[in-house]
Amino acid sequence: MNRLKNHLQFCFKFFLFFSFLWIQSCMFGSSGNVRDYKNYLSEQKQTNSVPSGKVRVTFLGTSSLLVDDGETQLLTDGFFTRPSLFRTAFLRLSTDISIIESVMAKTRMNRLKGIFVCHSHYDHAMDAPFVAKLTGANLYGSSSTLNVGAGAGLSFDRMNLFIPGKPVRIGKFTVTVLSSKHTPPFKILGKTNATDPNHPNIDSPLIQPAKASDYIEGGAFDFLIQHGSHSLLIKGSTNYIEGALDRYKVDVLFLGIAQLSKQPETFQETYYKETVKAVKAKQVIPIHWDNFFKPLAEPLEPNLKIGDDFNANMNFILHKTKADNVNVILLQGFETIDLF
């Protein structure tokens, strides 16, 4: 009898173990493979210094981009801590200063003048004020982002409230903040990232440690960055305001593709029309495609299966851009590209 009991217990544990592995693979595995798109990976070999007259962009995961003309650096978001899925789901989060300092050293982030935050969810705004404090850069954002800054102890004279449509001159760059919309809300395991209409903003200083859910969106924004006769657009969220970009023409579009294929086909088609086609981009660089629960120090992997489909997102973009003769480049973490 004992032998039978032990055998049954072993079989049950064996079943539980492989059930766990199956669930993990189905829900928490990667939603694609970057190497499937090796023909689109950047092949530029960079020198340490930015060539005279060029603008270089370094991809730092999610929608964090370092823009550099050799004299002045700008940063979007600056989300580098990237806490694990477990920590994000169950614990209060704090910025890891050592990780920020490591990213600063690796990217030679020593001429940073402005940090522009796409919206105030934790994977965009959490680290931004600490990057500002360490670099001396000014923080630009919504009232919610500025309350994240206030909670981090960033002085008010270093924080600037967004005025959509008003150009801001920083060095040889001109940055225009454009109102946008966040990726349509989703539900995972019964939880949603939809903004509570009765509480749409972070209304008081947000002090760390804080829950991920404490970082309320507070409005979403795109950034038009002009440099001489050239321009680029950074669109961190997979959504659009109809007609909002019709008046702008850019050389390069950094396009958020998170959860694109999870939207209805009509949404996908309209998103492409209102972004890539609207601005007549010559080159598209996908962003916000990576699993931000993984460290930036490791090669970036696509978002999790439970909430995204990287391959379907990429295949849609590649199908559309091929028909329009638009070049697509996929950047890994810390990879750089000289644009113009």
JOCORNOR-V528541 format. One record per residue. PSI is psi in whole degrees, 0 to 359 (999 if undefined). Layout:
psi: (PSI PSI)
This chain:
psi: (317 322 320 318 314 321 317 320 319 316 321 316 321 316 315 318 311 335 319 315 322 315 317 318 318 323 322 9 169 142 11 185 119 325 342 344 35 333 346 357 146 138 11 135 114 147 170 324 152 127 145 130 356 160 124 139 133 128 126 34 160 238 33 117 132 119 129 128 15 343 316 141 141 154 137 134 285 45 104 336 316 64 156 165 318 312 318 321 327 348 166 146 145 147 138 102 325 324 317 314 324 316 319 316 317 327 1 50 73 8 29 127 333 139 121 123 124 315 181 14 158 328 9 315 343 314 345 312 332 325 319 317 322 334 343 7 158 149 130 130 183 175 328 315 320 332 332 318 317 320 334 356 17 134 148 334 354 3 137 124 134 137 92 135 348 118 141 124 124 109 229 2 146 122 126 122 131 132 141 198 149 154 137 141 155 165 133 122 39 355 145 155 13 141 133 116 340 352 69 353 163 110 355 162 129 112 132 151 147 154 152 323 346 341 90 143 304 25 147 149 150 162 119 119 119 144 107 230 4 162 157 156 132 117 97 335 146 74 177 159 123 125 356 332 5 330 354 140 130 158 318 136 119 108 119 129 9 127 18 313 349 351 161 154 323 323 313 313 317 322 314 316 319 357 281 311 323 317 0 46 139 337 138 132 109 140 173 44 352 160 101 10 355 148 146 335 342 157 135 141 153 161 162 150 328 336 1 172 88 314 316 321 310 317 323 311 318 322 315 316 328 318 331 5 43 132 138 132 133 125 138 170 135 1 146 159 131 119 306 999)
